[in-house]
Amino acid sequence: MAMYVENAALEKAKNEIDAVSNNFKTKGTEFITTLTNTLSTFSGETKDILMQQKIGNSGSEVEESLAYFVETGIPNLISGLSQIIEANRQTIDESDHQLAEAISGKSV
């Protein structure tokens, strides 16, 4: 029973972390959209270079851009934690099953 409780807690944590990752991606997109809209009211070479080389556009695949960092990089980091928790949850579940088989002397 203790293994089941821990398994359920890990599954809940994984789901909550997935939700945080998705929320961060959404908020990152909103941030880039607001920033881009605000900066579009400015003019000049500095603004153009800043937008092209540092901020990027929403959905940017340029890893060095702020847009990529807040929409993809950070959500992927958070999602990676979720994947680690899920792998640990599966290991605990499999270990519990194997231990039960070993104790009973037969396949469960």
TIVO-2410 file (N, C-alpha, C; in nm, 3 decimals):
# residues 108
REC num residu      c1      c2      c3 atome chaine
REC   1      M   0.081  -0.119   0.000     N      A
REC   1      M   0.000   0.000   0.000    CA      A
REC   1      M   0.086   0.126   0.000     C      A
REC   2      A   0.197   0.123   0.069     N      A
REC   2      A   0.284   0.240   0.074    CA      A
REC   2      A   0.336   0.274  -0.066     C      A
REC   3      M   0.367   0.171  -0.144     N      A
REC   3      M   0.416   0.195  -0.279    CA      A
REC   3      M   0.306   0.260  -0.364     C      A
REC   4      Y   0.182   0.220  -0.344     N      A
REC   4      Y   0.072   0.277  -0.420    CA      A
REC   4      Y   0.055   0.426  -0.387     C      A
REC   5      V   0.063   0.460  -0.260     N      A
REC   5      V   0.048   0.600  -0.219    CA      A
REC   5      V   0.158   0.684  -0.282     C      A
REC   6      E   0.281   0.636  -0.274     N      A
REC   6      E   0.392   0.710  -0.334    CA      A
REC   6      E   0.375   0.720  -0.486     C      A
REC   7      N   0.329   0.615  -0.547     N      A
REC   7      N   0.306   0.614  -0.692    CA      A
REC   7      N   0.202   0.721  -0.728     C      A
REC   8      A   0.095   0.726  -0.654     N      A
REC   8      A  -0.010   0.825  -0.681    CA      A
REC   8      A   0.041   0.967  -0.659     C      A
REC   9      A   0.122   0.985  -0.555     N      A
REC   9      A   0.178   1.119  -0.528    CA      A
REC   9      A   0.272   1.161  -0.640     C      A
REC  10      L   0.353   1.068  -0.689     N      A
REC  10      L   0.443   1.100  -0.799    CA      A
REC  10      L   0.366   1.132  -0.927     C      A
REC  11      E   0.259   1.057  -0.952     N      A
REC  11      E   0.178   1.083  -1.071    CA      A
REC  11      E   0.112   1.221  -1.062     C      A
REC  12      K   0.064   1.256  -0.943     N      A
REC  12      K   0.004   1.388  -0.922    CA      A
REC  12      K   0.108   1.498  -0.943     C      A
REC  13      A   0.227   1.480  -0.890     N      A
REC  13      A   0.334   1.579  -0.906    CA      A
REC  13      A   0.369   1.595  -1.054     C      A
REC  14      K   0.378   1.485  -1.125     N      A
REC  14      K   0.408   1.490  -1.268    CA      A
REC  14      K   0.303   1.571  -1.343     C      A
REC  15      N   0.177   1.545  -1.315     N      A
REC  15      N   0.069   1.617  -1.382    CA      A
REC  15      N   0.071   1.766  -1.349     C      A
REC  16      E   0.101   1.799  -1.224     N      A
REC  16      E   0.108   1.939  -1.185    CA      A
REC  16      E   0.226   2.010  -1.253     C      A
REC  17      I   0.338   1.941  -1.264     N      A
REC  17      I   0.455   2.000  -1.330    CA      A
REC  17      I   0.427   2.018  -1.479     C      A
REC  18      D   0.359   1.923  -1.541     N      A
REC  18      D   0.319   1.939  -1.682    CA      A
REC  18      D   0.232   2.063  -1.700     C      A
REC  19      A   0.141   2.085  -1.605     N      A
REC  19      A   0.053   2.202  -1.613    CA      A
REC  19      A   0.134   2.331  -1.599     C      A
REC  20      V   0.233   2.331  -1.511     N      A
REC  20      V   0.320   2.449  -1.494    CA      A
REC  20      V   0.397   2.474  -1.623     C      A
REC  21      S   0.449   2.369  -1.685     N      A
REC  21      S   0.524   2.383  -1.810    CA      A
REC  21      S   0.436   2.445  -1.919     C      A
REC  22      N   0.315   2.394  -1.932     N      A
REC  22      N   0.222   2.447  -2.034    CA      A
REC  22      N   0.184   2.591  -2.003     C      A
REC  23      N   0.162   2.621  -1.876     N      A
REC  23      N   0.127   2.757  -1.836    CA      A
REC  23      N   0.243   2.852  -1.864     C      A
REC  24      F   0.365   2.807  -1.836     N      A
REC  24      F   0.481   2.892  -1.861    CA      A
REC  24      F   0.495   2.921  -2.010     C      A
REC  25      K   0.470   2.823  -2.094     N      A
REC  25      K   0.477   2.843  -2.238    CA      A
REC  25      K   0.374   2.947  -2.283     C      A
REC  26      T   0.252   2.935  -2.231     N      A
REC  26      T   0.146   3.030  -2.265    CA      A
REC  26      T   0.184   3.171  -2.220     C      A
REC  27      K   0.229   3.183  -2.096     N      A
REC  27      K   0.268   3.314  -2.042    CA      A
REC  27      K   0.390   3.369  -2.117     C      A
REC  28      G   0.480   3.282  -2.158     N      A
REC  28      G   0.596   3.326  -2.237    CA      A
REC  28      G   0.554   3.385  -2.370     C      A
REC  29      T   0.459   3.321  -2.435     N      A
REC  29      T   0.406   3.372  -2.562    CA      A
REC  29      T   0.336   3.506  -2.541     C      A
REC  30      E   0.258   3.516  -2.435     N      A
REC  30      E   0.191   3.643  -2.405    CA      A
REC  30      E   0.294   3.753  -2.380     C      A
REC  31      F   0.399   3.721  -2.307     N      A
REC  31      F   0.505   3.818  -2.278    CA      A
REC  31      F   0.572   3.867  -2.406     C      A
REC  32      I   0.609   3.775  -2.494     N      A
REC  32      I   0.676   3.812  -2.619    CA      A
REC  32      I   0.582   3.895  -2.706     C      A
REC  33      T   0.456   3.858  -2.711     N      A
REC  33      T   0.359   3.935  -2.790    CA      A
REC  33      T   0.346   4.077  -2.737     C      A
REC  34      T   0.334   4.091  -2.607     N      A
REC  34      T   0.323   4.224  -2.546    CA      A
REC  34      T   0.449   4.305  -2.568     C      A
REC  35      L   0.563   4.243  -2.549     N      A
REC  35      L   0.691   4.312  -2.569    CA      A
REC  35      L   0.708   4.354  -2.714     C      A
REC  36      T   0.676   4.267  -2.806     N      A
REC  36      T   0.687   4.298  -2.949    CA      A
REC  36      T   0.593   4.412  -2.986     C      A
REC  37      N   0.471   4.406  -2.938     N      A
REC  37      N   0.374   4.513  -2.966    CA      A
REC  37      N   0.420   4.647  -2.910     C      A
REC  38      T   0.475   4.644  -2.791     N      A
REC  38      T   0.523   4.768  -2.728    CA      A
REC  38      T   0.642   4.824  -2.804     C      A
REC  39      L   0.736   4.738  -2.839     N      A
REC  39      L   0.855   4.785  -2.910    CA      A
REC  39      L   0.824   4.828  -3.053     C      A
REC  40      S   0.716   4.779  -3.109     N      A
REC  40      S   0.682   4.817  -3.246    CA      A
REC  40      S   0.647   4.966  -3.256     C      A
REC  41      T   0.620   5.029  -3.144     N      A
REC  41      T   0.590   5.172  -3.145    CA      A
REC  41      T   0.718   5.256  -3.154     C      A
REC  42      F   0.833   5.194  -3.133     N      A
REC  42      F   0.961   5.263  -3.143    CA      A
REC  42      F   1.015   5.249  -3.285     C      A
REC  43      S   1.115   5.328  -3.316     N      A
REC  43      S   1.181   5.315  -3.445    CA      A
REC  43      S   1.330   5.331  -3.425     C      A
REC  44      G   1.405   5.290  -3.527     N      A
REC  44      G   1.549   5.305  -3.522    CA      A
REC  44      G   1.621   5.172  -3.537     C      A
REC  45      E   1.748   5.184  -3.565     N      A
REC  45      E   1.831   5.065  -3.588    CA      A
REC  45      E   1.844   4.979  -3.463     C      A
REC  46      T   1.856   5.044  -3.348     N      A
REC  46      T   1.871   4.969  -3.223    CA      A
REC  46      T   1.751   4.879  -3.199     C      A
REC  47      K   1.632   4.934  -3.217     N      A
REC  47      K   1.510   4.854  -3.200    CA      A
REC  47      K   1.508   4.738  -3.298     C      A
REC  48      D   1.544   4.764  -3.423     N      A
REC  48      D   1.543   4.659  -3.525    CA      A
REC  48      D   1.639   4.545  -3.490     C      A
REC  49      I   1.760   4.581  -3.450     N      A
REC  49      I   1.859   4.479  -3.413    CA      A
REC  49      I   1.815   4.404  -3.289     C      A
REC  50      L   1.763   4.477  -3.191     N      A
REC  50      L   1.715   4.416  -3.068    CA      A
REC  50      L   1.606   4.314  -3.100     C      A
REC  51      M   1.512   4.352  -3.183     N      A
REC  51      M   1.402   4.263  -3.219    CA      A
REC  51      M   1.452   4.141  -3.299     C      A
REC  52      Q   1.540   4.163  -3.393     N      A
REC  52      Q   1.586   4.055  -3.480    CA      A
REC  52      Q   1.681   3.958  -3.409     C      A
REC  53      Q   1.775   4.013  -3.333     N      A
REC  53      Q   1.882   3.928  -3.281    CA      A
REC  53      Q   1.868   3.888  -3.135     C      A
REC  54      K   1.792   3.961  -3.058     N      A
REC  54      K   1.783   3.929  -2.915    CA      A
REC  54      K   1.645   3.881  -2.872     C      A
REC  55      I   1.541   3.949  -2.915     N      A
REC  55      I   1.407   3.914  -2.869    CA      A
REC  55      I   1.346   3.806  -2.957     C      A
REC  56      G   1.348   3.825  -3.086     N      A
REC  56      G   1.287   3.729  -3.177    CA      A
REC  56      G   1.137   3.743  -3.179     C      A
REC  57      N   1.073   3.659  -3.256     N      A
REC  57      N   0.927   3.660  -3.267    CA      A
REC  57      N   0.870   3.539  -3.194     C      A
REC  58      S   0.744   3.548  -3.158     N      A
REC  58      S   0.677   3.435  -3.096    CA      A
REC  58      S   0.688   3.314  -3.188     C      A
REC  59      G   0.722   3.201  -3.130     N      A
REC  59      G   0.741   3.079  -3.208    CA      A
REC  59      G   0.880   3.067  -3.267     C      A
REC  60      S   0.971   3.154  -3.227     N      A
REC  60      S   1.107   3.153  -3.280    CA      A
REC  60      S   1.177   3.021  -3.251     C      A
REC  61      E   1.255   2.976  -3.348     N      A
REC  61      E   1.337   2.857  -3.330    CA      A
REC  61      E   1.484   2.892  -3.311     C      A
REC  62      V   1.512   3.022  -3.299     N      A
REC  62      V   1.648   3.068  -3.277    CA      A
REC  62      V   1.676   3.055  -3.127     C      A
REC  63      E   1.762   2.961  -3.091     N      A
REC  63      E   1.784   2.929  -2.951    CA      A
REC  63      E   1.839   3.045  -2.868     C      A
REC  64      E   1.905   3.140  -2.930     N      A
REC  64      E   1.963   3.251  -2.856    CA      A
REC  64      E   1.861   3.361  -2.829     C      A
REC  65      S   1.742   3.351  -2.884     N      A
REC  65      S   1.644   3.459  -2.868    CA      A
REC  65      S   1.567   3.446  -2.737     C      A
REC  66      L   1.523   3.559  -2.688     N      A
REC  66      L   1.440   3.562  -2.568    CA      A
REC  66      L   1.311   3.484  -2.591     C      A
REC  67      A   1.253   3.498  -2.710     N      A
REC  67      A   1.129   3.427  -2.742    CA      A
REC  67      A   1.147   3.277  -2.727     C      A
REC  68      Y   1.253   3.223  -2.780     N      A
REC  68      Y   1.279   3.080  -2.770    CA      A
REC  68      Y   1.297   3.040  -2.623     C      A
REC  69      F   1.370   3.121  -2.550     N      A
REC  69      F   1.400   3.092  -2.409    CA      A
REC  69      F   1.272   3.082  -2.326     C      A
REC  70      V   1.182   3.181  -2.339     N      A
REC  70      V   1.063   3.182  -2.254    CA      A
REC  70      V   0.951   3.092  -2.307     C      A
REC  71      E   0.948   3.066  -2.437     N      A
REC  71      E   0.842   2.982  -2.494    CA      A
REC  71      E   0.881   2.835  -2.506     C      A
REC  72      T   1.010   2.807  -2.517     N      A
REC  72      T   1.054   2.670  -2.540    CA      A
REC  72      T   1.155   2.622  -2.437     C      A
REC  73      G   1.260   2.701  -2.415     N      A
REC  73      G   1.368   2.658  -2.327    CA      A
REC  73      G   1.323   2.628  -2.186     C      A
REC  74      I   1.261   2.725  -2.122     N      A
REC  74      I   1.217   2.705  -1.984    CA      A
REC  74      I   1.106   2.600  -1.975     C      A
REC  75      P   1.004   2.603  -2.061     N      A
REC  75      P   0.903   2.496  -2.054    CA      A
REC  75      P   0.964   2.356  -2.073     C      A
REC  76      N   1.064   2.345  -2.160     N      A
REC  76      N   1.129   2.215  -2.178    CA      A
REC  76      N   1.206   2.170  -2.053     C      A
REC  77      L   1.269   2.266  -1.986     N      A
REC  77      L   1.337   2.234  -1.861    CA      A
REC  77      L   1.237   2.183  -1.757     C      A
REC  78      I   1.126   2.252  -1.745     N      A
REC  78      I   1.023   2.212  -1.649    CA      A
REC  78      I   0.967   2.076  -1.688     C      A
REC  79      S   0.941   2.057  -1.815     N      A
REC  79      S   0.890   1.929  -1.864    CA      A
REC  79      S   0.989   1.816  -1.839     C      A
REC  80      G   1.118   1.847  -1.847     N      A
REC  80      G   1.221   1.747  -1.818    CA      A
REC  80      G   1.210   1.695  -1.676     C      A
REC  81      L   1.179   1.782  -1.583     N      A
REC  81      L   1.159   1.741  -1.445    CA      A
REC  81      L   1.040   1.646  -1.437     C      A
REC  82      S   0.935   1.677  -1.509     N      A
REC  82      S   0.817   1.590  -1.514    CA      A
REC  82      S   0.854   1.452  -1.568     C      A
REC  83      Q   0.937   1.448  -1.670     N      A
REC  83      Q   0.977   1.320  -1.728    CA      A
REC  83      Q   1.061   1.238  -1.631     C      A
REC  84      I   1.146   1.305  -1.553     N      A
REC  84      I   1.225   1.235  -1.451    CA      A
REC  84      I   1.134   1.176  -1.345     C      A
REC  85      I   1.037   1.254  -1.301     N      A
REC  85      I   0.943   1.205  -1.201    CA      A
REC  85      I   0.864   1.086  -1.255     C      A
REC  86      E   0.820   1.095  -1.380     N      A
REC  86      E   0.745   0.984  -1.440    CA      A
REC  86      E   0.831   0.858  -1.449     C      A
REC  87      A   0.957   0.873  -1.487     N      A
REC  87      A   1.046   0.757  -1.495    CA      A
REC  87      A   1.064   0.695  -1.357     C      A
REC  88      N   1.079   0.780  -1.254     N      A
REC  88      N   1.091   0.728  -1.118    CA      A
REC  88      N   0.962   0.658  -1.075     C      A
REC  89      R   0.848   0.715  -1.112     N      A
REC  89      R   0.720   0.654  -1.078    CA      A
REC  89      R   0.708   0.515  -1.140     C      A
REC  90      Q   0.746   0.504  -1.266     N      A
REC  90      Q   0.740   0.375  -1.334    CA      A
REC  90      Q   0.835   0.274  -1.270     C      A
REC  91      T   0.954   0.319  -1.232     N      A
REC  91      T   1.051   0.231  -1.166    CA      A
REC  91      T   0.996   0.181  -1.033     C      A
REC  92      I   0.936   0.270  -0.956     N      A
REC  92      I   0.877   0.230  -0.828    CA      A
REC  92      I   0.765   0.129  -0.851     C      A
REC  93      D   0.681   0.154  -0.949     N      A
REC  93      D   0.570   0.064  -0.979    CA      A
REC  93      D   0.622  -0.073  -1.021     C      A
REC  94      E   0.720  -0.076  -1.109     N      A
REC  94      E   0.778  -0.203  -1.154    CA      A
REC  94      E   0.848  -0.276  -1.040     C      A
REC  95      S   0.920  -0.202  -0.956     N      A
REC  95      S   0.989  -0.263  -0.842    CA      A
REC  95      S   0.890  -0.323  -0.744     C      A
REC  96      D   0.780  -0.252  -0.720     N      A
REC  96      D   0.677  -0.303  -0.630    CA      A
REC  96      D   0.622  -0.436  -0.683     C      A
REC  97      H   0.595  -0.439  -0.813     N      A
REC  97      H   0.541  -0.561  -0.875    CA      A
REC  97      H   0.642  -0.675  -0.866     C      A
REC  98      Q   0.768  -0.647  -0.894     N      A
REC  98      Q   0.871  -0.750  -0.888    CA      A
REC  98      Q   0.890  -0.801  -0.746     C      A
REC  99      L   0.885  -0.712  -0.649     N      A
REC  99      L   0.899  -0.752  -0.510    CA      A
REC  99      L   0.782  -0.841  -0.468     C      A
REC 100      A   0.663  -0.803  -0.511     N      A
REC 100      A   0.545  -0.885  -0.481    CA      A
REC 100      A   0.559  -1.024  -0.541     C      A
REC 101      E   0.610  -1.032  -0.663     N      A
REC 101      E   0.632  -1.163  -0.726    CA      A
REC 101      E   0.735  -1.244  -0.649     C      A
REC 102      A   0.843  -1.178  -0.608     N      A
REC 102      A   0.949  -1.248  -0.535    CA      A
REC 102      A   0.900  -1.299  -0.401     C      A
REC 103      I   0.819  -1.224  -0.333     N      A
REC 103      I   0.767  -1.265  -0.202    CA      A
REC 103      I   0.669  -1.380  -0.218     C      A
REC 104      S   0.585  -1.371  -0.319     N      A
REC 104      S   0.482  -1.475  -0.338    CA      A
REC 104      S   0.538  -1.601  -0.401     C      A
REC 105      G   0.650  -1.588  -0.471     N      A
REC 105      G   0.708  -1.706  -0.536    CA      A
REC 105      G   0.642  -1.738  -0.668     C      A
REC 106      K   0.554  -1.654  -0.715     N      A
REC 106      K   0.489  -1.677  -0.844    CA      A
REC 106      K   0.457  -1.544  -0.909     C      A
REC 107      S   0.425  -1.548  -1.037     N      A
REC 107      S   0.391  -1.427  -1.109    CA      A
REC 107      S   0.260  -1.371  -1.057     C      A
REC 108      V   0.261  -1.240  -1.034     N      A
REC 108      V   0.140  -1.174  -0.982    CA      A
REC 108      V   0.066  -1.110  -1.096     C      A
***
